[in-house]
Amino acid sequence: MPDLIIVRHGQSEYNLENRFTGSTDIELTPEGELEAKKAGALIKNYPLDEAFTSVLKRAIHTLNIILKEIDKTSLPVTKTPALNERSYGDLQGLDKTEMIKKFGEDQVLAWRRSYDIIPPHGESLKETYDRVVPYYEKAIIPKLRQDKNILIVAHGNSLRALMMFLENIGHAEISDINLATGSPRLYQFSSDMQLKNVGYLDQQ
Ligand SMILES: O=C(O)[C@H](O)COP(=O)(O)O
C-alpha cells in the first residue's frame, strides 16, 4: 500500500509581504523554516523512498529541512520545473491588496483561484494542471506502483492542480480549495492505485 505525501513549501518572503510570487525564486522566512521543521516532525512516521520537488529554492529548502528533520538527507531527490509554481505573469512581485484596489476583488479572486482564467501574461491553473499531471503520471505513478512511498514538496497552485487529479475535484470546486504552507497531506493507495485514505497529517 504506497503512500504519497504532498507539502506546500513553508512561508516565503513574498507570502509574508502579501506579494504575488509565482515563478519568482524567493527564499523562505524564518517562520517558513519552522513550518518545514514541523512538517518533518509529522512526516517522520512514514518511511519514505523518494522525494520530488520543483527547481525553486523555497520548495527545495523546505524539502531539505524536512529530510534533515526525518534523518533522511540521502533520500533520492528529483528536482523538476514541472512542479514549479504557476507563473503569475505581470502580477509577480506586486502587492495582492493593491491589486484588489486596482482591479477589484472579483477579478483578483478569478486570477488566483479560478481554473481557466489566465493572470496577465501568466499561467492559468488549467495550464499548470497540463504540465503537473502528465509529469505525475509519467514519473511518480510508476514509483507508487512499485510500492514506493513518495514525498512531493511544491507550491500552492502546482499542488492544487495535482489535488484536482488525485481527489477528482471539479473545475468549480477547486476555486474554494487552498493549501496552507507546511501542512502535509497524505494519500494512501491500494496496490492497484485506488485512493483509500486522504487527509492532512496535522489533523489526524
Ligand atoms: O505565487 C504565489 O503568490 C503563492 O505561491 C500562491 O499564491 P495564491 O494564493 O494567490 O495562489
The ligand as a Tripos MOL2 file, in Angstrom:
@<TRIPOS>MOLECULE
LIG
   11    10     1     0     0
SMALL
NO_CHARGES

@<TRIPOS>ATOM
      1 O1          2.5520   32.5300   -6.0760 O.co2     1 LIG1
      2 C1          2.0700   32.9750   -5.0360 C.2       1 LIG1
      3 O2          1.8600   34.1820   -4.8410 O.co2     1 LIG1
      4 C2          1.6890   31.9840   -3.9740 C.3       1 LIG1
      5 O3          2.5740   30.9270   -4.0050 O.3       1 LIG1
      6 C3          0.3180   31.4370   -4.1590 C.3       1 LIG1
      7 O4         -0.4970   32.4560   -4.4560 O.3       1 LIG1
      8 P1         -2.0900   32.3570   -4.4440 P.3       1 LIG1
      9 O5         -2.5110   32.0860   -3.0350 O.co2     1 LIG1
     10 O6         -2.5360   33.6750   -4.9470 O.co2     1 LIG1
     11 O7         -2.4530   31.2790   -5.3980 O.co2     1 LIG1
@<TRIPOS>BOND
     1     1     2 2
     2     2     3 1
     3     2     4 1
     4     4     5 1
     5     4     6 1
     6     6     7 1
     7     7     8 1
     8     8     9 2
     9     8    10 1
    10     8    11 1
@<TRIPOS>SUBSTRUCTURE
     1 LIG1         1 GROUP 0 **** ****
